[in-house]
Amino acid sequence: MSHFYHANEHQHSETREQNLLSRLADFITYAKNNSPYYQAILANIDATNITTRSQLATLPITRKSDLLDIQKQQPPLGGLASKSGHINRIFQSPGPIYDPENCQQDWWRMGQAFYAAGFRAGELVQNCLSYHLTPGGFILDSGARACGCVVIPAGPGQTDQQLDVIEDLHPQGYCGTPSF
């Protein structure tokens, strides 16, 4: 069994950075070609010139606080989503900000975090974050499943029923808010 979720987790930092920077121009070009929003804000950017961290730092930043206005101007996602992307769900996060989800394996990239926390294939995980409107339940669900865990989509509340599930199924893991 590996101690790492991805082989690149134990790459030398310089190798990892060069690998990431070598793919950056293609990523910026993809964003410009597939997202109306990024086409506009990156219009004067030559992606092939962005090859270092300092050059990356010169790109315009879209802040979370700007998303509400951006999404209101061009519903539902403000032109940020890729025209070639496949959106399966749209969630509403506080703001309200709308978050797209593609239902591919580990869309939210939480598998590595679950693996680092000790979750392993075959374990039963009780997920107590909400699956209703917000992405939290699905984010944790996909991370646990990416590690091969079986998920009980419990959501929040219904404490007596939750305790029955714990007593009956003996899950090895819990994910949710610490207060619950």
C-alpha positions in Angstrom: 0.0 0.0 0.0 1.3 3.4 -0.9 1.7 6.2 1.6 0.7 8.7 -1.1 -2.6 9.3 -2.9 -0.7 10.5 -6.1 2.8 9.7 -7.2 3.5 13.4 -7.6 3.0 14.0 -3.9 6.6 13.1 -3.3 8.1 14.9 -6.2 11.0 17.3 -5.6 9.4 20.8 -5.2 11.4 22.1 -8.2 10.3 19.3 -10.4 6.7 19.8 -9.4 6.9 23.6 -10.0 8.4 23.1 -13.5 5.7 20.5 -14.3 3.0 22.9 -13.3 4.5 25.9 -15.1 5.0 23.8 -18.3 1.2 23.3 -18.4 0.3 26.9 -17.5 0.2 28.4 -21.0 -2.1 25.6 -22.3 -4.4 26.2 -19.3 -4.6 29.9 -19.8 -5.2 29.4 -23.6 -8.0 26.9 -22.8 -9.6 29.4 -20.4 -9.4 32.2 -23.0 -10.9 30.0 -25.8 -13.7 28.4 -23.7 -14.9 31.0 -21.2 -16.4 34.3 -22.3 -15.4 35.8 -19.0 -11.8 34.8 -19.2 -11.7 35.6 -22.9 -12.5 39.2 -21.9 -10.2 39.6 -18.8 -7.3 37.8 -20.4 -7.7 39.4 -23.9 -4.4 41.2 -23.7 -2.5 38.3 -22.2 -0.1 36.2 -24.3 -0.3 32.9 -22.5 3.1 31.8 -23.9 4.7 34.6 -21.9 3.5 33.3 -18.5 6.2 30.9 -17.5 7.2 31.9 -14.0 5.5 32.6 -10.7 6.2 36.3 -10.9 4.6 36.4 -14.4 1.6 34.4 -13.1 1.2 37.0 -10.3 0.6 39.7 -13.0 -2.7 38.0 -14.2 -5.9 39.7 -13.2 -7.6 38.1 -10.1 -11.3 37.3 -9.9 -12.2 37.5 -6.2 -15.0 35.5 -4.6 -16.6 38.7 -3.5 -17.0 39.7 -7.2 -18.8 36.5 -8.2 -22.3 37.7 -7.1 -22.2 40.7 -9.5 -20.5 38.7 -12.3 -23.2 35.9 -12.1 -26.1 38.4 -11.9 -24.8 40.1 -15.1 -24.7 36.8 -17.0 -26.7 34.0 -15.3 -26.3 31.4 -14.2 -22.4 31.3 -13.9 -21.3 34.6 -15.2 -19.6 33.2 -18.3 -16.9 31.6 -16.1 -17.7 28.0 -17.0 -16.1 26.4 -20.0 -18.3 26.2 -23.1 -17.1 22.7 -23.6 -17.6 21.7 -20.0 -20.4 19.3 -18.8 -22.2 20.7 -15.8 -24.4 18.2 -14.0 -25.5 20.2 -11.0 -25.6 23.8 -9.9 -25.4 24.5 -6.2 -26.1 27.7 -4.3 -23.4 28.7 -1.8 -23.7 31.7 0.6 -23.8 35.0 -1.3 -25.7 33.6 -3.1 -22.9 32.3 -5.4 -23.7 29.5 -7.8 -21.2 26.6 -8.1 -21.1 24.2 -11.0 -20.4 20.5 -10.6 -19.4 17.9 -13.1 -20.1 14.4 -11.8 -16.8 13.0 -12.9 -14.7 11.1 -10.3 -13.4 13.3 -7.6 -14.6 16.6 -9.3 -13.9 18.6 -6.1 -10.4 17.0 -5.7 -11.0 15.9 -2.1 -9.7 12.4 -2.4 -6.2 13.4 -1.5 -7.4 15.1 1.7 -9.4 12.0 2.7 -6.5 9.7 2.0 -4.2 12.0 4.0 -6.7 11.8 6.9 -6.4 8.0 6.9 -9.5 7.0 4.9 -9.0 3.8 2.9 -10.9 1.6 0.4 -13.7 -0.4 1.8 -14.3 1.7 4.9 -17.8 3.0 5.6 -18.1 6.8 6.1 -21.1 8.6 7.5 -21.3 12.0 5.7 -23.3 14.5 7.8 -22.9 17.6 5.6 -26.0 18.8 3.7 -26.7 17.6 0.2 -29.4 20.2 -0.1 -28.6 23.2 -2.4 -25.0 23.6 -1.2 -22.1 21.6 -2.5 -20.7 20.5 0.9 -22.3 17.1 1.1 -21.3 16.2 -2.5 -17.7 17.5 -2.0 -17.1 15.2 1.0 -19.0 12.4 -0.6 -16.8 12.5 -3.7 -13.6 12.7 -1.7 -14.5 9.6 0.4 -15.6 7.7 -2.7 -12.4 8.6 -4.5 -10.5 6.7 -1.8 -12.8 3.7 -2.3 -15.0 4.3 0.7 -18.7 3.5 0.9 -20.6 6.6 1.9 -23.7 6.8 4.0 -25.3 10.1 2.7 -26.8 11.0 6.1 -26.8 14.8 5.9 -27.4 16.9 8.9 -30.1 16.5 11.6 -32.3 13.6 12.5 -30.0 12.8 15.4 -31.9 9.7 16.6 -31.9 8.2 13.1 -28.2 9.0 12.8 -27.4 7.2 16.0 -29.4 4.2 14.8 -27.2 4.1 11.6 -24.0 4.3 13.7 -25.2 1.5 16.0 -26.4 -0.7 13.1 -23.6 -0.1 10.5 -20.6 0.8 12.6 -19.0 3.2 10.1 -15.3 3.6 10.4 -15.4 7.3 9.5 -17.3 10.5 9.9 -17.3 13.6 7.9 -19.3 16.7 8.7 -19.2 19.6 11.0 -17.5 19.0 14.4 -20.5 20.5 16.2 -22.8 17.8 14.9 
